[in-house]
Amino acid sequence: MTILYRYVTREVVNCLLIVLAAVLSIYLAVDFIEKIDNFMEAGVSVKRCVVYLLYKLPFIVVQIAPVGFLLSILIALGLMNKNNEVIALRSCGIGKFHLLKPTVTLGALLCIGLFVMTEVVVPPFMANANRIWLHEVRKKDLHATQTTDIWMRNAHQIVHIKKYDYDLKRITGVTIYTFNDQFHLVQRIDALSGSFDGQHWILSDAIKQVFTPDGGVKSTVPDDTVEMTIDLNPDDLATVAKRSDEMGLAELKRYIKRAEQEGYTATRYRVDYQSKIATPFVCVLLSILGTAIALGGKLREGMSVSITYGLGIAFLYWIFNSFCISLGYAEILPPLIAAWVANLVFLCASGILMLRAV
């Protein structure tokens, strides 16, 4: 590695660490203030709140690292451009493409690091964070396997939910067992689906069975809709049921296969599967894009302009990528295209800007 590569790499890495430290500090402070009241009301110590936030840290790092990397490139190379270091390099016969190599290398390394973290670190850490929130703070005896087979138990009920839909906030395949004080089964309700009206769950296509003290069936009543009060809300379900971004690729692939075998549509999860592969590669294209803008001679005004450019670019990418992902969820675009089209468009734009900056 040449002296120039080491210098550029050191400057970008230092800026990246500063940006990540600043953003993570703000996030942890805000989340701590937001959650500490819930922990104190539940009688949980401040130490457990800190542990809860630390468990969420890898997930937040994965989310903000690409934006932080873009900002670090813009700041580091922008300052070099402002201080005429780029002009000095060009006068020595060193072109701007030489500055692209260390940033792209860092982008590739960050891409690999985020992929490994998403696969290995994030799932167990988020599972521990959710366990603290549900069991210690919310005091809910709630368990789930991926996004299916959710079980909840309280003093007089055991609730089984076959599947929870995040977008529609609907539950499918609901079975509710109700017990008396002696833990004898007194009622069972099976429903095809259910929705939350803000206070109660409205179960559709339900069948209610009432049992006698000796275990016999007293009556069986089909009902189009049943209103039930369950100590369970969509926020609890969203916490306990793993989202796609909390599962590794192998786990998500198994879930897709299982859901389709059981007759559920898995389009959303197929899009998320492709997106989990495409998302880390954004670090590589952002390294090209950031280098092109920083060396284009338009960021000589200083760090504030660099940060503005970086946030603007990140916002445009997020909007466009979210739009494409939504088209994939709606089955307008195939999952592969929906997940990768934003990367391809911004890669082309990065290449054009880099050629213009030379």
N, C-alpha and C positions, 0 to 999 in steps of 0.2 A: 504494500500500500504506500503510495507516494505521500510526500508531505502535504500536498494540496488536498488529497483525498482525506487524510487524517484530520486536517484543519476543518474542512467542510463537514465531515462526519461529526466531529466534536461540537461544532457550533449548532448543528441541527439537533443533535441529541440533547445538548444542554437546554435549548429552547423547548424541546419536547417535554423534558422533565419539568421545567418551570410551568409550562401550560397545563400539563396533567395535574401537577400539584395544586395549582390555583383553582382549576375547575373542580377537582375532587374535594378540595377543602370547602368550597362553596356548597357543593352538593351535600357533603356530610353535615355541614352546619345547618343547612335548611332542613334536611331530613331528620336530624336529631331534634330540632325545635318542634317539628311537626309530630314526631312520634313519641316524644318523652312524656307527654300528658297521658297517652294510652298506656305506657308502661307503668307510670306511677299509679294510675287508677286501678290497674290490675295487680298492684303490689309487687311488681317485678323491679329488680334493682337497676340502677343506671348502668352498672357493669354489663348486664345482659343486653341493654339497649345498644351499648357500644359494640358488643359481640355481634349483635344482629346487623348493624351497619357494616361491620367488617366483612361479614359473610356476603353482603350485597356488593362489596367493592369490585370483585373481578367482573361481574356483569356490567357495572357502570364503566369500568375501564375499557371493555370491549366495545361499548357503545360510543364512547367519546374519543377513543384513540385515533381513528382516521381523521376526524376534524382537528384534533390536536396536532397530528403530524403535518397536515396541510398548513396550519398556522405557524408551526415551527419552521417549515421551509420558507414560507413567505417572510417571516421575521428575520431569519438568519441570512438568507440570500438578499433580501431587501436591504438590510443594513450593509452588506458587502457592496451592493450596487450604489447605495447612497454615499458610502465612503470611498467610492471610485476604485475599489479593489478589483472589480470586474474589468474596468478599463485598463488597470495595471496588468492584469493577467493577459488580456488580449494584446497589449503592446509587447508582451513577451512571447507571443505566438500561441497562447493557450486559448482555444475557442470555448464557447459557452457549453458545447456538448460535453466537455470534460467535467463541468460541474453537474451535469445530469447523471453521470455514472454513479457517484456516491449516493445521491438522493434516491435513485431507482434501486440501488442495492439495499439501502435502508428500508425502502418501501417493501421490497421482497421479504426481507427479514421480519419486518413488522407483520406482514401478511401471514407468514408461517407461525409467528408467535401468537397472533390473535386466533388463528385456526386451532392451534393446540390448546390454547386457553379455553376456547369455546367448547371443545370436545372433552377436555379432561377436568378443568377446574370449575367452570361455571355451573354445570348441572349439580354436583354434590353441594357446592356452597349455597346455591339458591334453595336447594331442598332443605338445608339446615336453617336458613333464614326464614323460610315459610313455616317450618316446624315451630320455631320460636314464636312467630307471630300468631299462629293459630292455637297452639296448645298452651303457651304460657301467657300470652296477652289476651287473646280472644276467648280462651278457656273452652275451645271446641274440640271434642273428640272426633276429629275428622281425618279421614285417610283416603288416598286415591292411588290408582296405578295409572300413570300417564294422564290422559284426559278422559279415561273411562273407568268404570267400576269405582265410583266414589261412594264411600260409606261414612255415615255420621251416626253417632250414638249419644243420646242424652238419657235422662232419668226414665222416661216412659216411651221412647221411640228409637227405632233403628231405621235409618233411611238408606236405601240403595239407589243410586243413579247410574244408569248405564253409560250415558254420555252427556257432556255439557258443551253447548255451543257458545263460544265467546261473543261472537258478533251479534247474534240474536238474543243472547241471554236466555236461552231455552234449555230445559233439561229433557232428556229422552229416556224412555224405559225406566219409569219411576216405580219403586215399591216401598211402601211405608208400613212398618210393623208397629202397632201400638200395644203397650203392655200396661197392666194394672200395678198396684203397689207390690203385689206378690210375684211380679214378673211373669204373669200368665198372659198369653196372647189373647187380646180381646178384639182386635180389629186389624184387617190387612187391606190396603188399597193398592191396586195395580193400575197404572196409567200409562198411556202411550207417550204423552209429552206434558210439559208444564211451563208456565211463564210467570214472572214475578210482576205484581201490579203495584209494588212499592211497600206493601204491608203483608200480603198473603201470596201464597202460590196457588195459581189457578190450574188445576190438572184437567186435561182433556182426555176423552175416551177412557174413562175410569171405570173400574169395577171394585165395589166395596164389599168385603166379606166381614161379617160380625160373628164372633165365636162364643160359644157357651163356656161356663167355667170348667166343664170336663173336657174341653178341646174340640167339641163338635161344632159344625157350622150352623149357626142360627139363621142367617139369611145371607143371600148374595144379591146385590143390587147393582145392575149396570147404570152408569150415569154419564151424560155427555160432559159435564164439567163438575168438579168438586173443588171447593175452596178449603185450603188447608193452612194452618198456622204451623210453620216449621222454623225452628231456631237456626235458620240458614238463609243467607242472602247471596246475590250474584257476586259480591266482592269476596265472600268466603270461598265460593266455588272457583273464582278466577285465581285465588291464591293457592288453593290446594291442588287444583288440576294443572299439570305441567303444560306450559305453553311450548310452542315449537322452538323458541329461542332458548329454552331451558333444557332441551334434549340434545344429545349428540346425534350425529348423522346415522349411526347404526341403530340407535334407539328410535329415532324418528322414522327410519325406513321400516322397522318392525311394526311400528304403530300404523303406518300407512297400509301395509299388507294386511294387518289384522282388521282394520276398519273396513277395508274393501271386502274382505272375506265375510264380514258380518252384515254387509249390505249398506254401510254408510258411505257417503261421498267423501273422498279424501283429496279433492282438488286443492283446497287451501293448504293442506299439509304437503302436497307435492310442490306447490309454489314455494312454500317455506323451505323445503328440502333443497331446492335449487338455489334459493336465496342465501342459505347458509354457506353454500359453496362459493357463490359469486361475491358476497359481501367483503370477505377479507381482501380480495383482489383490488378493491377500491383504493387501498393504500398505494399500490403501484401506479395507478393512473393519476391519483392525486399528487404523487411525487413528480410526475411529468408536468402536470398542470401547474402546480405551485412553482416549479422551477421556471417554466415558460413565462409566467406572469411576473415573477420576481426579477427575471433578467430582461424583461421587455422594456425596461427604461421608464415604466409608468409608476413605480413605487418609490421614487426618490424622496417623496415627501416625509416618510418616516414610518414608525411602527404602527401608528394608529390607522394609517391608510392600509397597511398590510393586513392588519386584523380585520378591517372592514371588508376588504376583498375576500379574505379567507372565509369569513362568516357568510358573505353573499354567495360565494360559490358552493359552500356546503349546503346552504338553504336551497339553492336551485337543484342541486343533485338530489337532496332529500325529497323535494316536491316531485321531481320527475320520476325518481325511482319508486316512490309511494304510489304515484299514478299508474305506473306500469304494473306494479304488484297488484293493485286493485283490479286492473283489467285481467290479470291472471286469476284472481279469486272469482271474478265474474265469468270465467271461462271464455273471455273474448280473445285472450292471447294464450298460447300454450305455456305451461309452467317454465320451460327452459328459456323461451324468448322473454317472458315477463321478468324473469330474474336477472337476465344478462343484458337487456337492451340499454339500460341506463349506463352501464359500464362501457359498452361499445360506443355509444354516442359521445360520452365524455372523453373516451380515449381518442376518438377522432378529433374532437375539439382541442384536446391537449397537444396532439401531434401538429395540428395547424398552427397553434400559438407558438409552439417550440420552433417550428420552421421560420416563423416570422420574427422570432426573437434572435435568431442567429445572425 
